[in-house]
Amino acid sequence: MNNKLPAAKKEKQPGIKAEKQPTAKKEKQPGIKAEKQPIFIHIAKDPVKILLVFILALGIIGCRPDPPETPESKSVETKGREIMQQWIDDNLPGAEIKDCSPFYDWETGSGGYLTDYATGAIVKDDNITLFSVNTLTGAVYLGERRDELTAEVSEYVCEAMNLTPEGSAISCYVMAPAKDGGSEKETIHDYFDLGLPAGTDNIREFVRDPDSRLNILLTGRFDLSDNSNISVYGLEWLDKLSEECGIIFDDLEFADTDSHLSVSTGKSAGFYETGVLKKEDLTLHLVTHYREESVDDPTLSARSGAKIIKEDNYLDPDKDIIIEKNADSYTYSIENKDWEYGFYIYAEAGSEALKHDYLHIPDVNDEFLYPKDKNNESRIPMNWSKQDDGSYALTESTHGTIPLFKGSGTLKISD
């Protein structure tokens, strides 16, 4: 498969300079979240930790007791033991089943739902491996080589997108179907994280042959080089890539120093660019352009016929952001009331603004965090914090965080 896109030049907005953002502890901009599937399987090979891992294996579904045993749940356990023992006889002679229990699909407030899976642990030569068995189809999953799977999936996706990650924090799993083999059981989730299908010898070949395997769910974040051109990727393209690669993007993010792309299960995608805007003695780090894409029918994805709704929004630096310098203060205002993003305030070395500390007096504020005083105002102490690149960030003195300024307010000199 060759889905690499040609390089594209990004358009920048007038009056806004795109620069590398310094690393800092900041309040987060709004983002898209997606529901995660439950994670079940892991592996341990250190004999000193076998007992601990075994105990964890029994309760990894959560700190909830399983429902009382029923003839149906006992049947799932018995069938699971039989299938796993046959698998051991054929593939891992000498291994021993140390535990096998019916697997329940849990959701807060709804309780547990008995599935067709049995889960447990096998031990051989002081190595313990968790397993799951579908008692209808006989499919066996093993909790091993997760890091290798993640590395291969990461490389596969980045090659398809012509991207070179400089770092990543991602996770993935093979999407074992909750209902298979004609199952009639009710479940909360459609898929489970149960490990690798048994018999997966070459993970690289497994990942790169999507027609012969189950889909893989990928979530997390890729950090990219500055010339990544992620602005060219939209929901339709990403959903098509997801289908061809057999990889479901769930709350997956791509980011370079001045842009960010997120995508979620073929239903929504968001892209935004950041830049630097100089106003008076201050330097604002802010979102300058964002694009939101979604499908008109939440029951469908882009590739299954849903219409894509796209909205592009650009910041006008002269009209939308107002900063006024006064004798004893700065006032700020975001005039575009539909602009959902705020900005961070910095100052370069030598700026007049660095001569003072400030009280932040927002016009609209979270009164639980910042109670109002006798003048019916919230006054939040602020000082300057030097960053790794030599610039200074305006920081909340109490919490040590770089706040996101939204709406309007005043920075009053406090010294």
Beta strands, then each sheet from edge to edge (+ up, - down):
strand 1: 43-44
strand 2: 96-107
strand 3: 111-124
strand 4: 127-134
strand 5: 140-142
strand 6: 165-177
strand 7: 191-193
strand 8: 196-197
strand 9: 216-224
strand 10: 247-256
strand 11: 259-264
strand 12: 268-279
strand 13: 282-295
strand 14: 308-314
strand 15: 321-325
strand 16: 329-334
strand 17: 343-347
strand 18: 358-362
strand 19: 380-386
strand 20: 392-396
strand 21: 408-413
sheet 1: 1+ 4- 3+ 2-
sheet 2: 1+ 4- 5+ 8-
sheet 3: 7+ 6- 9+ 10+ 11- 12+ 13- 14+
sheet 4: 7+ 6- 9+ 10+ 11- 12+ 13- 17+ 20- 19+ 18- 21+ 16- 15+
end
